[in-house]
Amino acid sequence: MELPKLVVYGAGDNGREFAYRYKHEGLNRECEFVGFVDDHSGEGFLGYPVLGNSKDLPRLREGGVENIIVFLLEKPQTRLKICIELEKMGFKFPSSKSPYNNTGVNIGKGVYIHPTATFLGIGGQDIGDFSVIGPYVTVEGGVKTGKGVILSPYVCVHKGVSIGDGSVFYSRAICFPRVKVGKNCIVAPHGIVRKYLRDNGKIKSPR
């Protein structure tokens, strides 16, 4: 039986890691990964070509590509808008996760969870659509994220935290227990969220 086709939007480090895991670890083998879409690079990886740029996505969809994984982690708010537009275009968003790190976790569509991420407790975490949980991230019980949230490497989110749509925690940032983080917030590397952070709030790196 022919598998549904899958492309990855973004041929940078994250996209290449996905290609490696697909080829060598069996990630997302319910789809046939056929290549990348990228606006800056024309170079493929491990035999998977760059099939075009973002302007070619309608053509690829009409040509039978059903599924897409979107990285583009440098601009989380823009990335979330792109995901929503691609969904309107008819693309589907499979989630990529390790079977070892998501027991009892409610995972939305288009979520990417790095295999080294850790979910503590007995579950109860809700990870919203199009979110990314990066390498060595720790997420304690009861954490709930909105859509398009990005947790970068080594971030630690303590129990009972809620994070709004489009917010990003950069590397080694920490969020204290039971804190509410609003939408489109930015927490800089090593930043610490100790109390309520309103929509569009920012936490700077400590000096």
MARBA-250375 format. One record per residue (C-alpha): residue number from 0; residue in one letter; x negated, z, y. Coordinates in nm, 4 decimals, always signed. Layout:
! residues N
<r><i>NUM</i><aa>A</aa><east>X</east><up>Z</up><north>Y</north></r>
...
***
This chain:
! residues 207
<r><i>0</i><aa>M</aa><east>+0.0000</east><up>+0.0000</up><north>+0.0000</north></r>
<r><i>1</i><aa>E</aa><east>-0.1305</east><up>-0.0937</up><north>+0.3429</north></r>
<r><i>2</i><aa>L</aa><east>-0.2081</east><up>+0.2056</up><north>+0.5623</north></r>
<r><i>3</i><aa>P</aa><east>-0.0969</east><up>+0.2223</up><north>+0.9279</north></r>
<r><i>4</i><aa>K</aa><east>-0.3759</east><up>+0.1244</up><north>+1.1648</north></r>
<r><i>5</i><aa>L</aa><east>-0.5445</east><up>+0.3762</up><north>+1.3959</north></r>
<r><i>6</i><aa>V</aa><east>-0.7640</east><up>+0.3326</up><north>+1.7046</north></r>
<r><i>7</i><aa>V</aa><east>-0.9592</east><up>+0.5925</up><north>+1.8997</north></r>
<r><i>8</i><aa>Y</aa><east>-0.9491</east><up>+0.5782</up><north>+2.2798</north></r>
<r><i>9</i><aa>G</aa><east>-1.2974</east><up>+0.6805</up><north>+2.3906</north></r>
<r><i>10</i><aa>A</aa><east>-1.6182</east><up>+0.5665</up><north>+2.2198</north></r>
<r><i>11</i><aa>G</aa><east>-1.8327</east><up>+0.8530</up><north>+2.3483</north></r>
<r><i>12</i><aa>D</aa><east>-1.9686</east><up>+1.1481</up><north>+2.1536</north></r>
<r><i>13</i><aa>N</aa><east>-1.6278</east><up>+1.2819</up><north>+2.0489</north></r>
<r><i>14</i><aa>G</aa><east>-1.5032</east><up>+0.9438</up><north>+1.9346</north></r>
<r><i>15</i><aa>R</aa><east>-1.8211</east><up>+0.8849</up><north>+1.7390</north></r>
<r><i>16</i><aa>E</aa><east>-1.7943</east><up>+1.2226</up><north>+1.5722</north></r>
<r><i>17</i><aa>F</aa><east>-1.4410</east><up>+1.1316</up><north>+1.4677</north></r>
<r><i>18</i><aa>A</aa><east>-1.5696</east><up>+0.8041</up><north>+1.3196</north></r>
<r><i>19</i><aa>Y</aa><east>-1.8353</east><up>+0.9928</up><north>+1.1248</north></r>
<r><i>20</i><aa>R</aa><east>-1.5852</east><up>+1.2459</up><north>+0.9925</north></r>
<r><i>21</i><aa>Y</aa><east>-1.3401</east><up>+0.9698</up><north>+0.9012</north></r>
<r><i>22</i><aa>K</aa><east>-1.6028</east><up>+0.7754</up><north>+0.7101</north></r>
<r><i>23</i><aa>H</aa><east>-1.7861</east><up>+1.0607</up><north>+0.5403</north></r>
<r><i>24</i><aa>E</aa><east>-1.5379</east><up>+1.3513</up><north>+0.5239</north></r>
<r><i>25</i><aa>G</aa><east>-1.2050</east><up>+1.1784</up><north>+0.4729</north></r>
<r><i>26</i><aa>L</aa><east>-1.0519</east><up>+1.2827</up><north>+0.8047</north></r>
<r><i>27</i><aa>N</aa><east>-0.7127</east><up>+1.1198</up><north>+0.8797</north></r>
<r><i>28</i><aa>R</aa><east>-0.7287</east><up>+0.9023</up><north>+0.5700</north></r>
<r><i>29</i><aa>E</aa><east>-0.3513</east><up>+0.8591</up><north>+0.5858</north></r>
<r><i>30</i><aa>C</aa><east>-0.4392</east><up>+0.5909</up><north>+0.8442</north></r>
<r><i>31</i><aa>E</aa><east>-0.6840</east><up>+0.3013</up><north>+0.8501</north></r>
<r><i>32</i><aa>F</aa><east>-0.9283</east><up>+0.3544</up><north>+1.1364</north></r>
<r><i>33</i><aa>V</aa><east>-1.0036</east><up>+0.0071</up><north>+1.2752</north></r>
<r><i>34</i><aa>G</aa><east>-1.2103</east><up>+0.0765</up><north>+1.5878</north></r>
<r><i>35</i><aa>F</aa><east>-1.2351</east><up>+0.2047</up><north>+1.9426</north></r>
<r><i>36</i><aa>V</aa><east>-1.0855</east><up>+0.1330</up><north>+2.2814</north></r>
<r><i>37</i><aa>D</aa><east>-1.3162</east><up>+0.2121</up><north>+2.5728</north></r>
<r><i>38</i><aa>D</aa><east>-1.3299</east><up>+0.1221</up><north>+2.9422</north></r>
<r><i>39</i><aa>H</aa><east>-1.7061</east><up>+0.1667</up><north>+2.9755</north></r>
<r><i>40</i><aa>S</aa><east>-1.8769</east><up>+0.0925</up><north>+2.6448</north></r>
<r><i>41</i><aa>G</aa><east>-1.8745</east><up>-0.2192</up><north>+2.4324</north></r>
<r><i>42</i><aa>E</aa><east>-2.0866</east><up>-0.0658</up><north>+2.1590</north></r>
<r><i>43</i><aa>G</aa><east>-1.9292</east><up>+0.0296</up><north>+1.8285</north></r>
<r><i>44</i><aa>F</aa><east>-2.0456</east><up>+0.2897</up><north>+1.5780</north></r>
<r><i>45</i><aa>L</aa><east>-2.0888</east><up>+0.2988</up><north>+1.1994</north></r>
<r><i>46</i><aa>G</aa><east>-1.9439</east><up>-0.0488</up><north>+1.1731</north></r>
<r><i>47</i><aa>Y</aa><east>-1.6307</east><up>+0.0334</up><north>+1.3731</north></r>
<r><i>48</i><aa>P</aa><east>-1.6113</east><up>-0.2055</up><north>+1.6715</north></r>
<r><i>49</i><aa>V</aa><east>-1.4869</east><up>-0.1608</up><north>+2.0260</north></r>
<r><i>50</i><aa>L</aa><east>-1.1680</east><up>-0.3664</up><north>+2.0210</north></r>
<r><i>51</i><aa>G</aa><east>-1.1179</east><up>-0.3791</up><north>+2.3961</north></r>
<r><i>52</i><aa>N</aa><east>-1.0433</east><up>-0.1617</up><north>+2.6966</north></r>
<r><i>53</i><aa>S</aa><east>-0.7295</east><up>+0.0138</up><north>+2.8162</north></r>
<r><i>54</i><aa>K</aa><east>-0.5786</east><up>-0.3149</up><north>+2.9358</north></r>
<r><i>55</i><aa>D</aa><east>-0.5871</east><up>-0.4352</up><north>+2.5750</north></r>
<r><i>56</i><aa>L</aa><east>-0.3755</east><up>-0.1487</up><north>+2.4409</north></r>
<r><i>57</i><aa>P</aa><east>-0.0411</east><up>-0.3357</up><north>+2.4739</north></r>
<r><i>58</i><aa>R</aa><east>-0.1938</east><up>-0.6271</up><north>+2.2825</north></r>
<r><i>59</i><aa>L</aa><east>-0.3216</east><up>-0.3963</up><north>+2.0098</north></r>
<r><i>60</i><aa>R</aa><east>+0.0164</east><up>-0.2264</up><north>+1.9812</north></r>
<r><i>61</i><aa>E</aa><east>+0.1933</east><up>-0.5618</up><north>+1.9532</north></r>
<r><i>62</i><aa>G</aa><east>-0.0670</east><up>-0.6644</up><north>+1.6956</north></r>
<r><i>63</i><aa>G</aa><east>+0.0303</east><up>-0.3838</up><north>+1.4624</north></r>
<r><i>64</i><aa>V</aa><east>-0.1808</east><up>-0.0845</up><north>+1.5653</north></r>
<r><i>65</i><aa>E</aa><east>+0.0591</east><up>+0.2096</up><north>+1.5431</north></r>
<r><i>66</i><aa>N</aa><east>-0.1593</east><up>+0.5174</up><north>+1.5846</north></r>
<r><i>67</i><aa>I</aa><east>-0.4028</east><up>+0.6367</up><north>+1.8483</north></r>
<r><i>68</i><aa>I</aa><east>-0.6235</east><up>+0.9386</up><north>+1.9125</north></r>
<r><i>69</i><aa>V</aa><east>-0.7186</east><up>+0.9912</up><north>+2.2771</north></r>
<r><i>70</i><aa>F</aa><east>-1.0333</east><up>+1.1778</up><north>+2.3775</north></r>
<r><i>71</i><aa>L</aa><east>-1.1249</east><up>+1.1231</up><north>+2.7482</north></r>
<r><i>72</i><aa>L</aa><east>-1.1837</east><up>+1.4979</up><north>+2.7809</north></r>
<r><i>73</i><aa>E</aa><east>-1.3508</east><up>+1.4882</up><north>+3.1217</north></r>
<r><i>74</i><aa>K</aa><east>-1.0157</east><up>+1.4627</up><north>+3.3063</north></r>
<r><i>75</i><aa>P</aa><east>-0.7494</east><up>+1.6612</up><north>+3.1211</north></r>
<r><i>76</i><aa>Q</aa><east>-0.4616</east><up>+1.5936</up><north>+3.3626</north></r>
<r><i>77</i><aa>T</aa><east>-0.5284</east><up>+1.2193</up><north>+3.3593</north></r>
<r><i>78</i><aa>R</aa><east>-0.5634</east><up>+1.2295</up><north>+2.9818</north></r>
<r><i>79</i><aa>L</aa><east>-0.2232</east><up>+1.3947</up><north>+2.9399</north></r>
<r><i>80</i><aa>K</aa><east>-0.0576</east><up>+1.1291</up><north>+3.1578</north></r>
<r><i>81</i><aa>I</aa><east>-0.2264</east><up>+0.8562</up><north>+2.9534</north></r>
<r><i>82</i><aa>C</aa><east>-0.0988</east><up>+1.0096</up><north>+2.6290</north></r>
<r><i>83</i><aa>I</aa><east>+0.2566</east><up>+1.0217</up><north>+2.7627</north></r>
<r><i>84</i><aa>E</aa><east>+0.2385</east><up>+0.6578</up><north>+2.8765</north></r>
<r><i>85</i><aa>L</aa><east>+0.0993</east><up>+0.5475</up><north>+2.5401</north></r>
<r><i>86</i><aa>E</aa><east>+0.3820</east><up>+0.7285</up><north>+2.3650</north></r>
<r><i>87</i><aa>K</aa><east>+0.6308</east><up>+0.5319</up><north>+2.5758</north></r>
<r><i>88</i><aa>M</aa><east>+0.4454</east><up>+0.2183</up><north>+2.4678</north></r>
<r><i>89</i><aa>G</aa><east>+0.5271</east><up>+0.3044</up><north>+2.1077</north></r>
<r><i>90</i><aa>F</aa><east>+0.2028</east><up>+0.4580</up><north>+1.9848</north></r>
<r><i>91</i><aa>K</aa><east>+0.2097</east><up>+0.7493</up><north>+1.7428</north></r>
<r><i>92</i><aa>F</aa><east>-0.0325</east><up>+1.0405</up><north>+1.7636</north></r>
<r><i>93</i><aa>P</aa><east>-0.1574</east><up>+1.1838</up><north>+1.4340</north></r>
<r><i>94</i><aa>S</aa><east>-0.3159</east><up>+1.5273</up><north>+1.4510</north></r>
<r><i>95</i><aa>S</aa><east>-0.6728</east><up>+1.5731</up><north>+1.3298</north></r>
<r><i>96</i><aa>K</aa><east>-0.7435</east><up>+1.9124</up><north>+1.1843</north></r>
<r><i>97</i><aa>S</aa><east>-0.9463</east><up>+2.0810</up><north>+0.9162</north></r>
<r><i>98</i><aa>P</aa><east>-0.7587</east><up>+2.2325</up><north>+0.6212</north></r>
<r><i>99</i><aa>Y</aa><east>-0.9799</east><up>+2.5397</up><north>+0.6564</north></r>
<r><i>100</i><aa>N</aa><east>-0.8911</east><up>+2.6592</up><north>+1.0054</north></r>
<r><i>101</i><aa>N</aa><east>-0.5198</east><up>+2.6282</up><north>+1.0713</north></r>
<r><i>102</i><aa>T</aa><east>-0.3307</east><up>+2.8461</up><north>+0.8232</north></r>
<r><i>103</i><aa>G</aa><east>-0.0104</east><up>+2.9636</up><north>+0.9888</north></r>
<r><i>104</i><aa>V</aa><east>-0.0817</east><up>+2.7700</up><north>+1.3079</north></r>
<r><i>105</i><aa>N</aa><east>+0.1931</east><up>+2.5532</up><north>+1.4583</north></r>
<r><i>106</i><aa>I</aa><east>+0.0233</east><up>+2.2294</up><north>+1.5619</north></r>
<r><i>107</i><aa>G</aa><east>+0.1855</east><up>+1.9653</up><north>+1.7825</north></r>
<r><i>108</i><aa>K</aa><east>+0.1371</east><up>+1.5904</up><north>+1.7687</north></r>
<r><i>109</i><aa>G</aa><east>-0.1892</east><up>+1.4323</up><north>+1.8722</north></r>
<r><i>110</i><aa>V</aa><east>-0.3835</east><up>+1.7590</up><north>+1.8462</north></r>
<r><i>111</i><aa>Y</aa><east>-0.7543</east><up>+1.7433</up><north>+1.7656</north></r>
<r><i>112</i><aa>I</aa><east>-0.9064</east><up>+2.0566</up><north>+1.6122</north></r>
<r><i>113</i><aa>H</aa><east>-1.2783</east><up>+2.0628</up><north>+1.5442</north></r>
<r><i>114</i><aa>P</aa><east>-1.3621</east><up>+2.1887</up><north>+1.1931</north></r>
<r><i>115</i><aa>T</aa><east>-1.5752</east><up>+2.4711</up><north>+1.3340</north></r>
<r><i>116</i><aa>A</aa><east>-1.2888</east><up>+2.6154</up><north>+1.5428</north></r>
<r><i>117</i><aa>T</aa><east>-1.1565</east><up>+2.9516</up><north>+1.4241</north></r>
<r><i>118</i><aa>F</aa><east>-0.8012</east><up>+3.0876</up><north>+1.4354</north></r>
<r><i>119</i><aa>L</aa><east>-0.7997</east><up>+3.4633</up><north>+1.3845</north></r>
<r><i>120</i><aa>G</aa><east>-0.5248</east><up>+3.6815</up><north>+1.2439</north></r>
<r><i>121</i><aa>I</aa><east>-0.2430</east><up>+3.5667</up><north>+1.0191</north></r>
<r><i>122</i><aa>G</aa><east>-0.1267</east><up>+3.2792</up><north>+1.2365</north></r>
<r><i>123</i><aa>G</aa><east>+0.1341</east><up>+3.2734</up><north>+1.5085</north></r>
<r><i>124</i><aa>Q</aa><east>-0.0596</east><up>+3.0385</up><north>+1.7337</north></r>
<r><i>125</i><aa>D</aa><east>+0.1221</east><up>+2.7401</up><north>+1.8866</north></r>
<r><i>126</i><aa>I</aa><east>-0.0969</east><up>+2.4478</up><north>+1.9926</north></r>
<r><i>127</i><aa>G</aa><east>+0.0881</east><up>+2.2022</up><north>+2.2168</north></r>
<r><i>128</i><aa>D</aa><east>+0.0964</east><up>+1.8238</up><north>+2.1878</north></r>
<r><i>129</i><aa>F</aa><east>-0.2200</east><up>+1.6296</up><north>+2.2772</north></r>
<r><i>130</i><aa>S</aa><east>-0.4375</east><up>+1.9430</up><north>+2.2985</north></r>
<r><i>131</i><aa>V</aa><east>-0.8028</east><up>+1.9595</up><north>+2.1924</north></r>
<r><i>132</i><aa>I</aa><east>-0.9674</east><up>+2.2622</up><north>+2.0310</north></r>
<r><i>133</i><aa>G</aa><east>-1.3415</east><up>+2.2037</up><north>+2.0451</north></r>
<r><i>134</i><aa>P</aa><east>-1.6422</east><up>+2.3174</up><north>+1.8428</north></r>
<r><i>135</i><aa>Y</aa><east>-1.6816</east><up>+2.6907</up><north>+1.7763</north></r>
<r><i>136</i><aa>V</aa><east>-1.3718</east><up>+2.7831</up><north>+1.9757</north></r>
<r><i>137</i><aa>T</aa><east>-1.2051</east><up>+3.1128</up><north>+1.8798</north></r>
<r><i>138</i><aa>V</aa><east>-0.8278</east><up>+3.1470</up><north>+1.9175</north></r>
<r><i>139</i><aa>E</aa><east>-0.6710</east><up>+3.4837</up><north>+1.8351</north></r>
<r><i>140</i><aa>G</aa><east>-0.3170</east><up>+3.5479</up><north>+1.7129</north></r>
<r><i>141</i><aa>G</aa><east>-0.0135</east><up>+3.4793</up><north>+1.9275</north></r>
<r><i>142</i><aa>V</aa><east>-0.1861</east><up>+3.2301</up><north>+2.1577</north></r>
<r><i>143</i><aa>K</aa><east>+0.0398</east><up>+2.9538</up><north>+2.2859</north></r>
<r><i>144</i><aa>T</aa><east>-0.0762</east><up>+2.6426</up><north>+2.4691</north></r>
<r><i>145</i><aa>G</aa><east>+0.1198</east><up>+2.3767</up><north>+2.6505</north></r>
<r><i>146</i><aa>K</aa><east>+0.0579</east><up>+2.0040</up><north>+2.6268</north></r>
<r><i>147</i><aa>G</aa><east>-0.2836</east><up>+1.8508</up><north>+2.6840</north></r>
<r><i>148</i><aa>V</aa><east>-0.4794</east><up>+2.1768</up><north>+2.6950</north></r>
<r><i>149</i><aa>I</aa><east>-0.8537</east><up>+2.1428</up><north>+2.6348</north></r>
<r><i>150</i><aa>L</aa><east>-1.0638</east><up>+2.4285</up><north>+2.5007</north></r>
<r><i>151</i><aa>S</aa><east>-1.4291</east><up>+2.3261</up><north>+2.5186</north></r>
<r><i>152</i><aa>P</aa><east>-1.7096</east><up>+2.4486</up><north>+2.2907</north></r>
<r><i>153</i><aa>Y</aa><east>-1.7476</east><up>+2.8249</up><north>+2.2395</north></r>
<r><i>154</i><aa>V</aa><east>-1.4369</east><up>+2.9182</up><north>+2.4389</north></r>
<r><i>155</i><aa>C</aa><east>-1.2732</east><up>+3.2450</up><north>+2.3322</north></r>
<r><i>156</i><aa>V</aa><east>-0.9000</east><up>+3.2992</up><north>+2.3889</north></r>
<r><i>157</i><aa>H</aa><east>-0.7838</east><up>+3.6500</up><north>+2.3021</north></r>
<r><i>158</i><aa>K</aa><east>-0.4495</east><up>+3.7465</up><north>+2.1504</north></r>
<r><i>159</i><aa>G</aa><east>-0.1168</east><up>+3.6870</up><north>+2.3187</north></r>
<r><i>160</i><aa>V</aa><east>-0.2449</east><up>+3.4429</up><north>+2.5827</north></r>
<r><i>161</i><aa>S</aa><east>-0.0281</east><up>+3.1562</up><north>+2.7076</north></r>
<r><i>162</i><aa>I</aa><east>-0.1857</east><up>+2.8482</up><north>+2.8685</north></r>
<r><i>163</i><aa>G</aa><east>+0.0129</east><up>+2.5895</up><north>+3.0653</north></r>
<r><i>164</i><aa>D</aa><east>+0.0096</east><up>+2.2108</up><north>+3.0354</north></r>
<r><i>165</i><aa>G</aa><east>-0.3066</east><up>+2.0254</up><north>+3.1319</north></r>
<r><i>166</i><aa>S</aa><east>-0.5312</east><up>+2.3284</up><north>+3.1731</north></r>
<r><i>167</i><aa>V</aa><east>-0.8947</east><up>+2.3180</up><north>+3.0672</north></r>
<r><i>168</i><aa>F</aa><east>-1.1403</east><up>+2.5896</up><north>+2.9712</north></r>
<r><i>169</i><aa>Y</aa><east>-1.4989</east><up>+2.4711</up><north>+2.9902</north></r>
<r><i>170</i><aa>S</aa><east>-1.7741</east><up>+2.5889</up><north>+2.7578</north></r>
<r><i>171</i><aa>R</aa><east>-1.8061</east><up>+2.9616</up><north>+2.6841</north></r>
<r><i>172</i><aa>A</aa><east>-1.5140</east><up>+3.0584</up><north>+2.9073</north></r>
<r><i>173</i><aa>I</aa><east>-1.3140</east><up>+3.3656</up><north>+2.8050</north></r>
<r><i>174</i><aa>C</aa><east>-0.9505</east><up>+3.4642</up><north>+2.8515</north></r>
<r><i>175</i><aa>F</aa><east>-0.8542</east><up>+3.8320</up><north>+2.8220</north></r>
<r><i>176</i><aa>P</aa><east>-0.5609</east><up>+3.9385</up><north>+2.6000</north></r>
<r><i>177</i><aa>R</aa><east>-0.1989</east><up>+3.8716</up><north>+2.7007</north></r>
<r><i>178</i><aa>V</aa><east>-0.2907</east><up>+3.6830</up><north>+3.0171</north></r>
<r><i>179</i><aa>K</aa><east>-0.0719</east><up>+3.3973</up><north>+3.1393</north></r>
<r><i>180</i><aa>V</aa><east>-0.2540</east><up>+3.0862</up><north>+3.2605</north></r>
<r><i>181</i><aa>G</aa><east>-0.0481</east><up>+2.8332</up><north>+3.4554</north></r>
<r><i>182</i><aa>K</aa><east>-0.0427</east><up>+2.4549</up><north>+3.4451</north></r>
<r><i>183</i><aa>N</aa><east>-0.3397</east><up>+2.2348</up><north>+3.5418</north></r>
<r><i>184</i><aa>C</aa><east>-0.5797</east><up>+2.5269</up><north>+3.5748</north></r>
<r><i>185</i><aa>I</aa><east>-0.9567</east><up>+2.4883</up><north>+3.5524</north></r>
<r><i>186</i><aa>V</aa><east>-1.1815</east><up>+2.7599</up><north>+3.4150</north></r>
<r><i>187</i><aa>A</aa><east>-1.5476</east><up>+2.6783</up><north>+3.4754</north></r>
<r><i>188</i><aa>P</aa><east>-1.8237</east><up>+2.7317</up><north>+3.2174</north></r>
<r><i>189</i><aa>H</aa><east>-1.8688</east><up>+3.1032</up><north>+3.1399</north></r>
<r><i>190</i><aa>G</aa><east>-1.5655</east><up>+3.1798</up><north>+3.3583</north></r>
<r><i>191</i><aa>I</aa><east>-1.3562</east><up>+3.4862</up><north>+3.2732</north></r>
<r><i>192</i><aa>V</aa><east>-0.9781</east><up>+3.4994</up><north>+3.3165</north></r>
<r><i>193</i><aa>R</aa><east>-0.8820</east><up>+3.8658</up><north>+3.3512</north></r>
<r><i>194</i><aa>K</aa><east>-0.5314</east><up>+3.8373</up><north>+3.4983</north></r>
<r><i>195</i><aa>Y</aa><east>-0.2482</east><up>+3.5944</up><north>+3.5713</north></r>
<r><i>196</i><aa>L</aa><east>-0.3718</east><up>+3.2563</up><north>+3.6934</north></r>
<r><i>197</i><aa>R</aa><east>-0.1098</east><up>+3.0558</up><north>+3.8795</north></r>
<r><i>198</i><aa>D</aa><east>-0.0556</east><up>+2.6796</up><north>+3.8477</north></r>
<r><i>199</i><aa>N</aa><east>-0.3564</east><up>+2.4731</up><north>+3.9648</north></r>
<r><i>200</i><aa>G</aa><east>-0.5681</east><up>+2.7872</up><north>+3.9761</north></r>
<r><i>201</i><aa>K</aa><east>-0.9447</east><up>+2.7815</up><north>+3.9372</north></r>
<r><i>202</i><aa>I</aa><east>-1.1953</east><up>+3.0293</up><north>+3.8003</north></r>
<r><i>203</i><aa>K</aa><east>-1.5568</east><up>+2.9750</up><north>+3.9000</north></r>
<r><i>204</i><aa>S</aa><east>-1.8625</east><up>+3.0360</up><north>+3.6881</north></r>
<r><i>205</i><aa>P</aa><east>-2.0141</east><up>+3.3810</up><north>+3.7428</north></r>
<r><i>206</i><aa>R</aa><east>-2.3290</east><up>+3.3868</up><north>+3.9496</north></r>
***
